[in-house]
Amino acid sequence: MKTTVRRRRRLYRKQRVKTKTQRFPEKLRLTVFKSSKHIYAQIVNDLERKTLVSESTLGKAFRDQMKAGGNVKAAALVGSLLGEKAAQQGIKEVYYDRNGFIYAGRVKALADAVREKGIKF
């Protein structure tokens, strides 16, 4: 199957970021995935291989406040909801894994919203 140049470049960036995250396996990882209509974020403990907190534009908390999920406002809301959940669980610091996506637009808005809730990375 043919992959597009854009996807191959993203996967190459993802591999570069992954090697950096593997240097700190004891640190929690905030990983992001975005599609054209939705954005997903989760905080993962790589040592135990468990997802501690997750939020997306498909979640009930998001749907109560917004309808569309493919824009910057939606990403900021997902980041805010994720930051609140993480703060409730006592998570203070994570490693930001942008999953090969360029740090701009929705990926940046989500990160800024999480930072506003007191999570450092």
C-alpha positions in Angstrom: 0.0 0.0 0.0 1.3 3.4 -0.9 1.8 5.9 1.9 1.8 9.6 1.3 4.9 11.7 1.7 3.3 13.7 4.5 2.5 10.5 6.5 6.0 9.1 6.0 7.5 12.4 7.3 5.2 12.3 10.3 6.2 8.7 11.1 9.9 9.6 10.8 9.4 12.5 13.2 7.4 10.2 15.5 10.4 7.8 15.6 12.7 10.6 16.5 10.5 11.7 19.3 10.0 8.2 20.5 13.7 7.6 21.0 13.9 10.7 23.2 10.9 9.6 25.3 12.5 6.2 25.9 15.4 7.9 27.7 13.0 8.7 30.5 10.8 5.6 31.1 10.1 6.6 34.7 8.4 9.8 33.6 4.8 9.9 32.6 4.0 10.6 28.9 1.3 12.8 27.5 0.7 11.5 24.0 -1.5 13.2 21.4 -3.2 11.9 18.2 -5.2 14.1 15.8 -7.3 13.3 12.9 -9.2 15.7 10.6 -12.3 15.6 12.8 -11.0 14.7 16.3 -8.2 15.0 18.8 -7.2 12.4 21.4 -4.8 12.8 24.4 -3.8 10.5 27.1 -1.3 10.3 29.9 0.5 6.9 30.0 2.8 5.2 32.5 5.2 3.4 30.3 6.7 1.3 33.1 3.4 -0.2 34.0 2.0 0.1 30.5 -1.2 1.7 31.8 -3.2 4.7 30.7 -3.8 6.9 33.7 -5.9 9.7 32.2 -7.5 10.1 28.8 -9.7 12.7 27.0 -10.9 13.2 23.5 -13.4 15.1 21.4 -15.6 12.0 21.6 -15.9 12.1 25.4 -19.1 13.0 27.2 -17.5 16.0 29.1 -16.4 17.5 25.8 -19.7 16.8 24.0 -21.6 18.6 26.8 -19.7 21.8 26.0 -18.9 21.7 22.3 -20.2 19.9 19.1 -17.3 20.1 16.6 -14.0 18.5 17.4 -11.6 19.4 14.5 -10.6 23.0 15.5 -8.2 24.8 17.8 -10.9 25.7 20.3 -11.8 22.0 20.6 -8.2 21.0 21.2 -7.8 23.7 23.9 -10.9 22.3 25.6 -9.6 18.7 25.5 -6.3 19.9 27.0 -8.2 21.8 29.7 -10.3 18.7 30.6 -7.3 16.5 30.6 -5.3 18.9 32.8 -8.1 18.9 35.3 -8.3 15.1 35.4 -4.5 14.9 35.8 -4.4 17.4 38.6 -7.1 15.5 40.5 -4.9 12.4 40.3 -1.9 14.3 41.5 0.1 14.3 38.2 2.4 17.3 38.2 4.9 16.6 35.4 4.8 14.7 32.1 6.8 14.3 28.9 5.0 15.7 25.9 4.9 13.2 23.0 3.4 15.0 20.1 3.4 11.8 18.1 5.3 13.2 15.1 2.8 16.0 14.6 4.3 19.5 14.1 4.0 21.7 17.2 1.5 24.2 15.9 -2.2 24.7 15.7 -4.2 22.1 17.6 -1.2 20.3 19.0 0.1 23.6 20.5 -3.3 24.6 21.8 -3.8 21.4 23.6 -0.3 21.7 25.2 -0.9 25.3 26.3 -4.3 24.3 27.9 -2.7 21.5 29.8 0.1 23.8 31.1 -2.5 26.3 32.3 -3.9 23.6 34.6 -0.5 23.3 36.3 1.0 20.3 34.5 4.7 20.8 33.6 6.6 19.5 30.6 
